[in-house]
Amino acid sequence: MSLASAAAADLDPRHRPGVVQNLALLAEYTSALAGFAPELPATHETDAATPANTVGGEHAALIEQLHARNPALMAFTRIFAVDPSGQGVRTPAEGALAGVPFAVKDLFDVQGLPTTAGAAMRVDAAPAARDAEVVRRLKAAGAVLVGTTNMDEFAYGFATVNAHFGTTRNPHDPARLAGGSSGGSAAAVAAGLVQFALGSDTNGSIRVPAALCGIYGLRSTHGQVPLQGVFPFVQALDVAGPFARSLDLLQTVHEVMADTALAKIDVAGLRIARLGGWFARNLDPDLRAGLDGISAALEISGPVELPQAEQSRRAAFVMTAMEGGFLHRQALRTNPDGFDPAVRDRLLAGLLQPAEHWLQVQRFAEWFGQAMARLWQHLDVLIAPAVPCVAPRIDQASIEVDGQQVSARANLGMFTQPLGLAGCPVLAVPLHRPGRLPLGVQLVAAPGREDRLFALARQLEAIGLTGVSAPPVEGQA
């Protein structure tokens, strides 16, 4: 049903309850952005502290295991017994990732298959003519693609609740969410079904599921990893990145994807600070204790403020709704009922925004980038929570933020969203919590300084504050 016919039937999209709710939220955020008076924070010194690849088992046995375990998790949307390109499965004897099985979020092109982006309306799309560039690079390094993974429709959500493919379940407790929108990839890695998997991160879609599933996930510097053959969402925010249970493997995968080699650096020379303000509110007590432990170990004195963190989150929220709505404008007009209603209503609300709101967002984004550049003059790594709480139950519609019950699906990324506009690399790191539901933190560095993130993450893992804890039942990949 077209929007015109819907209006004629007194179903104007602006009157849909879901659209009305999202319009109200966008109005609140754009009003705050309109009143924002750009003024760069003063430059100041800080008291910040300065503190082998494995090869998978026999391919047929792995595929059998994936088929056996996937129904309980809904991590995979497709499992490949043979390479979809028709070239057969190869396990090269050479290469940095020789024989390592991996999966990709179902928005990376896989030659010979439609790229669904988690949408029912794209199940019968034309098959991809070639692999996404990062998939090609990983295969060239010897990695073996074994499937595509579940996601929120069009990557718009933090839950991996998919109306068509189903809800991905957390390996640590199948009654709980895996996070999103790259939840299928995170769950597959956390459960030990594959050694690494690819996701995308616009507002936190790698970092949120990594934290909730208790694994490592990297949002690399914006623009460093090629996005050719990756279904788009928001150009200024989209990043492709890997999940893994091992820092060494995660780094190797990143280096292959970005065609780079990270330098080895001394953690003792790093200037490290913990983010306060927005990032100190609404924290699970165990998460606060974990951050306190990290601060004590690194002798971090006091918190620093991310410049206008809440405004940055608002700007990213508005940018996502508006660009997402514009990207899907044709389908919203001709096939609105083909969308997941929750996704459709957010996109429609974005599409209905006036152009002046886009200008407000761009004005803030420019200011924020300059403010962050000044911050990096005196700091090397920032530490922040990745999520406010452990994974909510699948039937739990809301979480508490500032004393209010708000949508869990839309707000699990409250600590990841503010960071995207600066284009910084961010590494999601799990707190060491064996036998308990996962929680994670973010390590943030200046653009191009992934080396600092890996160095600090290894230090935290070595002293036992962070690290992957196996879920109750874990397979072998």
N, C-alpha and C positions, 0 to 999 in steps of 0.2 A: 504494500500500500504506500503510495507516494505521500509526501508531506502535504501536498495540496489537497489530495482527497481526504487525508486525515483531518485537515482543518475544516473542510466542508462538512465533515461528519461531527463537528464540534469536538475534535480531538487534536486541536492545535498543539504541537509538541511543547510549546511554552507553558501549557496547562497540565502536562503530565506531572504527577507528584514527584517523580525522581528528577525531572528536569528543573522543576521549581526549587527543589532542595539544593541542587547544584548551582543554580543561578544565584540563590541567596548567598551561598558560600563564596562564589566568585565575586559577587558585589561587595562582600565584606573585605575580601583580599584586595581587590582593585581600588577600593576606597582608601585602604591603608597605604597602598603604593602611591596613589595620587597625592597623598599628603606627605610623602617622604621627601625631605629636603636633603639632597646629596651634600655631604661634607665628609671628606676623608678623615679618618681618625688620625690623631697625632702619632708621629713615629716615636716609638719608645723602646727602651731596652727591657729585657725580661729576666726574671730569675729562673728561667727554665733550666732543668738539670742537663748535664752531659753524661750521661751514663755510657741412590742410583736407580736412577730409573729402574723400574721393575717391568718385566714382560708378563703379559697375561697368560692364562692357561690356554689349553687347546680350544680353538674357536668354536667347534660344534658343542662342546660341553658348556661353554659360556653362554651361547645362544639358548641352549636348553634351560640353563639356570635363569636367564632373563625372562623367558616365557613362564617359568614356574613361579617366580617371585613377583613379577610385575602386577598381577591382578590385586594383590594386597596393598600396593603402594600407588598405583596409577602414575608411575614416574615416566613411562615410555608411551608415546603415541604410535610408534612403529619400531619394529625390531628387524634387523637385517641379517638374514642367514648368508646372503651374498651381497656384494656391493651393488647398490641401485644403478650405478653407471653402466653396469653390464660388463665391467672389466674383471669381475671376480674379486674375492677377498685376498689381499696379498699381505704377507708379514715380512717385509724386507729385513734382511740380516743387518743392515746398516741404518744409521740415522739416529738422531737424538731420542726419538720416541719409538724405536723399532719394536713392533709387535704390541704396543700398549693400546688396549681398547678404550674407546671414548664415545661419547654421545653428544649431540648438539640440540639446543633448544629449537623448536620447530618454527623458527623464523630465519634460520640459516639455509640458504639454497643447497640442496643435495641433488646432483645431476640425475635427471630422470624421474623426479618426484615433484608434486605440487608443494609449494611452501605455504602451509596453512596459516601461520602466525596465530595458531590457536583458534581459528574462526571456522565455524561450520560452513559459511558462505564461500570459503576458499578450498574446501576439500576437493573440488573438481577443477581447480585452477590449472592452467597450462603447466606442464612439468618444467622444472628448471633446466636450462640448456647446459649449465655447467655448475660445478660446486662453487660456493662462496669462496672468496680468496683465502680466508683464514682456514677453511676446511681443506682447500688444496694444499696449503703450506703444511698443515699437520699431517696429511697423508704422505706428502713428499718426504717428511721426516720419519716416516715409518709407522705412524699411528693408524689404528684400524677402527673405522667408523662402524658402530654396531646398532645405532638407532637414533631416533629423534625423540625429544622429551616434551612433556606437557608444560603448559604455560597459561597465564591469564590471557583471555582473548585480546589480541592486538597489543599484548604486553601492558595493558592498563589495569594494574592492580598489584597488591602486595600479598596475595593469598594462594594463587594457583587454584582457584575455584573456577572451573571451566564448565559452562553449561552444556557443551557438546562432548568433550572428551572425559569429563569427570573431574573430581577433586583429588589432587595429589596429597598423599598422607605422609606425615612425618615419621621417619624410621624409628625415632626414639619413643614415639607414642602414636600409633596409627589413628587415634581419636583426635589428633591435633593437626593443625595446618603445617605445611612445609614452608610457607612463605612464598613470595612471588616477586616479580612475575616469572622468574626462572626456577620455580619450585621443582619441576620435574628433574632438571639437571642436578640441583642440590640434593634431592632425595636419592637419586641414583648413585651419586658419589658417596653420600653418607651411609647408605646401605651396603656399600661395597660391591655394587653391581658393575661399575666401571671405575677405572682409576682416575679419570678426569672427565669433565664435561664442560661444554661452552654455554654461556648465558649472555644476556645483554643487560645493560644497566642504564636506565634513563634517569630515574629518581631513587634508585636503591634496589633494583631488581636482581642484582647479584648479591649485594651486601646483606639484605634482609633475609633471604633464604639461607645464605651461608651461616648467618648467626643463629637462626632458628634450628638449623639442622646440625650445627656444631662442626663445621668444616671451614676451610680457608676459601676465600673468594676475592678476586682482584678486579676492581674497576681501574683500568689503566688511564694514563693521561689522555684527555679527549683529543682525538685525531691521530693518536699514535698507532692504533691497530686499524687496518683497512676495513671498511664496512661494505665493500662491493659484494653484492649477493646477500645482504642482510636486510630483512624487511624493516623499513624505517618507522620511526615514531616522531621524535623531536630532534631535529638536526643538531641543535646547539648542545644537546645533552646526551645523545646516544653514544654508548661505548660497548664494545664486545670484550668479554673476558672469560677466564677459566675458573672452575672450581676444582679443588683437590684436597686430599687428606694429608698430603705431604707438601711442605714448603719447597723442597728441592724440585719435586715434580711440577708444582705450580709455577715456579720460576722458569723451568725449562719450557713449559708450554707457552708461557708469556713471551719468552725470547724467540720462540719459533713463530708465534703469531705476529709479533712486532718486528721480526727480522732484526734483532738487536742482541747485544750481550751486556748484561748488567755488571757494573764494577763491584768489586768487593771493597767494603768500607769498614772503618772502625767505629763501632757504636759509641765508644767512649767520647768521641768528638761531637756527637749529635746534641743539638739544643732541642730539648723536648719539653712540651707543655701539655697540660690537660685542659680541655675545653670546659668552661663553666656556663653560667647563664642558662640559655635554652637547653643545653645538654646536661644540666644538673637537675632538671625538673622531671617529675614523672618516672623515676627510675625504680625498677624492681630492687628491693633491698639487697639481694644477692649480687646484682649487677653493680650497685654502688660499692659494695664491699670488695668486689673484684677490681674495680677501678681504683679504690683506695689502696689495695695491695700493690697494684702496678705503680701507683704514684710513690708509695713508700720505697719500693725496690729501686726505683729510678731516682729517688730523692728529689721528686718534683715538689716545689714549695707551694705555689698557689695556682689557681686556675687563671686562664686567659679567656677573653671573649672573642668569639667569632663575630666579625663585624655584621651587625644587623641580621643575626641568624634567622629570626622569625620572619623578617621581611624577605629574606632569601628563599625561605620555604614557600612563602606566598607567591613570590614571583615565579618560581619553578612550577608551582601548582597551576597558576594561570597560563603560563607558557605551554604547559603540557595539554591542558584542556583546549586551548585555542588552536595550536598547531595540529593536535590530534583530530579535532573537529574538521579543520580544513583539509587534512589528508584524506579523510573518509567522507567528505561532503557529498560525493556522488552517490555512494551507497546509502548514506543517511537519507537522501532524497528519494531514492528509488526502491530501497529494500530495508527500511528501518526495522522491520520485524525479524530480519535475518541476524541481527545482533543479539548478544546477551543483553537483556534490558538494562542491567546496571551499567554496563559499558556504554551502551547507546545513549543513555540519559546524560552521562558525563560528557560524551562527545558532542551531543546536541547543545548542551549548555555552553560549551566552548565555542561552537560554531555561531552561536547567537550573540557573542560578545562584540562590542563596537571596536573599530580599528584603534581608537585612542588608548584602549587598554593594552594593546600590543606595544604601543609606543612607551607606555609607562613601564612595562616589563623590560623593554630593551634599555631604557634609561637606567633602571636600577641595575641590570646585569652589567652594564659598562662600569658603573660606580663600584659594584661589588668586586669585579675583577681587579680594579685598581687598588681597592682596599686590601684584598688578599695579597697582592704583589708586595705591598708595604709590610704586611705581617711576615712574609717569608724573608724579609731582610734580617730578621732577628730570631727566627725559629726554623728548625729543620723538620720536625715531626710534631703533629698534634694528635692527641689521643681523645677519643670520644666514644660514647656508647653507640652500638649499631642498631639496637632495638630497645624499646622501653620495657619489655617483659618477655617471658618465655612464650613459646608458641601457644596461641589461643586454641581452645577446642574448636573443632570444625563447626559445631552448632552454636558457637559463641559469636554473636553478631557484633559485639561492641567491646571496646576496652576503655578504661578511664584515663582521661587526659585533662589536667587542671580541674579535677573534680566533676567533669562532665563525661557522660557516656557518649562515645563517638564511634563511628564505624571502624571496626578492626581492619577490614579489607582496604580502607583508604588511608589509615593512619599508622600502620606498622612501620612506615617509612619516615616518621616524623624527625628522626635524627639523621637520616641519609639524604633527604631532599635538600636541606640547606647547602650542601657541599657541591652539588653538581654544576652550578653556574660558574665556578672558578676553574673548571677543567682540570682539577687536581687528581692525581692517582690516589686511590683509597684501597687499603687492604683490610678486609674483614677477617678478624682473628678470633677463634673460639676460646673462651675461658676454659681452664682445665676443671671439668666438673664431672668426673666419672660417676655413673649411676644416677645422675640428675639431668633434668631437661636442659638443653644447651642455652647459653647466653653468649653474646659476642661483643667485641669492641671494634672500633675503626681506628686504623692508623692512617694519617693523612700527611702528604708531603707536597712540596711545590711541583708544578708540572715538570715531567721528565725525570723525577727523582724516585722512581720505583726502587732503586738500589737501597735507599735509606729505609724504606718500608720493610724490605726483606731482611735487612740486617737487624733491625730492631725486633722484628717478629721472631727471628731465630734466637735472639737473646732472651726474650720473654719465655719462649718455649724451653730453652735450656735451664732456666731457673724454676720451671714448673708452674708458672702462673697461667700459661696458655697452652693449648694443644688439643688435638682431636681425641675425643672419647668415643669408643665404639658404642653403637646402639645395642639394645638387648640381643638382637639377632643380626649378625653381619655375615654376608657372603664373602667370597674371595674372588677378586678380579685379577 
